[in-house]
Amino acid sequence: MITKFSVLYVGQIELENVGLGGTPTDERRYPNERLIEAFQTAKDVAQLMDEHGYYCLWTAEHHFQREGYEVLPNLVQLSLWLATQTRRLKLGCAFNILPMW
């Protein structure tokens, strides 16, 4: 029986004009002010998961993804921050590229 539930969050922002007739991925360039929305979403998701008894939030990292998805550049720092925002939730790095710092 499954007793532990987890979620994978890859760090996307709310995208508009996507799909078959939308702006092609390689032509989308969101400013930093939009890309940082992924961090607030990560916090909201983590807190909601913590409240509802989820086991682990997994994150995936990619650098310089200006098209609006997979915009989390440093999972170690993100996880440290999320740990201060939750009580019981475990945090995992599903994919961690060598940090650029």
The 8 nearest C-alpha neighbors of each residue, nearest first, counted from 0:
[[1, 2, 3, 4, 5, 54, 53, 52],
 [0, 2, 3, 4, 5, 54, 53, 52],
 [1, 3, 0, 4, 54, 53, 5, 52],
 [4, 2, 54, 1, 53, 5, 55, 52],
 [3, 5, 53, 54, 2, 55, 6, 1],
 [4, 6, 55, 54, 56, 53, 3, 7],
 [5, 7, 56, 57, 8, 55, 4, 53],
 [8, 6, 57, 58, 56, 9, 5, 59],
 [9, 7, 58, 10, 57, 6, 59, 56],
 [10, 8, 59, 69, 58, 11, 7, 60],
 [11, 9, 69, 37, 70, 71, 8, 68],
 [10, 12, 68, 69, 37, 67, 70, 9],
 [11, 13, 37, 67, 14, 36, 68, 34],
 [14, 12, 15, 11, 67, 36, 37, 33],
 [15, 13, 12, 17, 67, 16, 11, 68],
 [14, 16, 17, 13, 21, 22, 18, 12],
 [15, 17, 21, 22, 14, 18, 20, 23],
 [18, 16, 21, 15, 22, 14, 19, 20],
 [19, 17, 21, 20, 16, 22, 23, 15],
 [18, 20, 21, 17, 22, 23, 16, 24],
 [19, 21, 18, 22, 17, 16, 23, 15],
 [22, 20, 17, 16, 18, 19, 23, 15],
 [21, 23, 17, 16, 24, 26, 27, 20],
 [24, 22, 26, 25, 21, 27, 17, 18],
 [25, 23, 26, 27, 66, 22, 17, 28],
 [24, 26, 23, 27, 66, 28, 22, 65],
 [27, 25, 24, 23, 28, 22, 66, 65],
 [28, 26, 66, 24, 25, 29, 22, 23],
 [29, 27, 65, 66, 26, 30, 67, 25],
 [28, 30, 65, 66, 33, 67, 27, 34],
 [31, 29, 32, 33, 34, 28, 65, 35],
 [30, 32, 34, 33, 35, 29, 65, 36],
 [31, 33, 30, 34, 35, 36, 29, 37],
 [34, 32, 31, 35, 30, 36, 29, 12],
 [35, 33, 31, 36, 32, 37, 30, 12],
 [34, 36, 37, 33, 38, 32, 31, 39],
 [37, 35, 34, 39, 38, 33, 12, 40],
 [38, 36, 40, 35, 10, 12, 39, 11],
 [39, 37, 41, 40, 36, 35, 42, 10],
 [40, 38, 42, 36, 41, 37, 43, 35],
 [39, 41, 43, 37, 38, 42, 44, 36],
 [42, 40, 38, 44, 39, 43, 45, 37],
 [41, 43, 39, 45, 40, 44, 46, 81],
 [42, 44, 40, 46, 41, 45, 47, 39],
 [43, 45, 41, 47, 42, 46, 40, 48],
 [46, 44, 42, 48, 47, 43, 41, 49],
 [47, 45, 49, 43, 48, 44, 85, 42],
 [46, 48, 50, 44, 49, 45, 43, 51],
 [49, 47, 53, 45, 51, 46, 50, 44],
 [48, 50, 46, 52, 88, 47, 51, 53],
 [51, 49, 47, 48, 52, 46, 53, 85],
 [52, 50, 48, 49, 53, 47, 46, 54],
 [53, 51, 49, 50, 48, 54, 88, 87],
 [54, 52, 48, 4, 51, 49, 5, 55],
 [53, 55, 4, 3, 5, 88, 89, 52],
 [56, 54, 89, 5, 90, 88, 53, 57],
 [57, 55, 90, 6, 5, 7, 91, 89],
 [56, 58, 7, 91, 92, 93, 90, 6],
 [57, 59, 8, 92, 9, 93, 7, 91],
 [60, 58, 94, 9, 93, 92, 95, 8],
 [61, 59, 71, 95, 72, 94, 74, 69],
 [60, 62, 72, 69, 71, 70, 64, 63],
 [61, 63, 72, 64, 70, 60, 71, 69],
 [62, 64, 65, 61, 70, 72, 66, 71],
 [63, 65, 70, 66, 62, 69, 67, 61],
 [64, 66, 28, 67, 29, 63, 27, 70],
 [67, 65, 27, 28, 64, 24, 68, 29],
 [68, 66, 65, 12, 11, 29, 34, 70],
 [67, 69, 11, 70, 10, 66, 12, 64],
 [68, 70, 10, 9, 11, 61, 71, 64],
 [69, 71, 10, 68, 64, 61, 72, 11],
 [70, 72, 60, 10, 69, 73, 61, 74],
 [73, 71, 62, 60, 61, 70, 74, 98],
 [74, 72, 75, 76, 71, 98, 77, 60],
 [73, 75, 77, 76, 78, 60, 92, 72],
 [74, 76, 78, 77, 73, 79, 92, 95],
 [75, 77, 79, 78, 74, 73, 80, 81],
 [76, 78, 74, 80, 75, 79, 81, 73],
 [79, 77, 81, 75, 80, 76, 74, 82],
 [80, 78, 76, 82, 77, 81, 75, 83],
 [79, 81, 77, 83, 78, 82, 76, 84],
 [82, 80, 78, 84, 83, 79, 77, 42],
 [81, 83, 79, 80, 84, 85, 78, 86],
 [82, 84, 81, 80, 85, 79, 86, 78],
 [83, 85, 81, 82, 80, 46, 86, 42],
 [86, 84, 82, 83, 46, 49, 87, 88],
 [85, 87, 88, 49, 84, 82, 83, 46],
 [88, 86, 85, 49, 89, 54, 52, 82],
 [87, 89, 49, 55, 54, 86, 85, 90],
 [88, 90, 55, 54, 56, 87, 91, 82],
 [91, 89, 56, 55, 57, 78, 88, 92],
 [90, 92, 57, 93, 56, 58, 89, 55],
 [91, 93, 58, 94, 57, 59, 95, 74],
 [94, 92, 59, 58, 57, 91, 95, 7],
 [93, 95, 59, 92, 60, 96, 58, 61],
 [94, 96, 60, 92, 97, 59, 93, 74],
 [97, 95, 98, 60, 94, 61, 62, 73],
 [96, 98, 99, 95, 73, 100, 60, 72],
 [99, 97, 100, 96, 73, 72, 95, 74],
 [98, 100, 97, 73, 72, 62, 96, 61],
 [99, 98, 97, 73, 72, 76, 75, 96]]
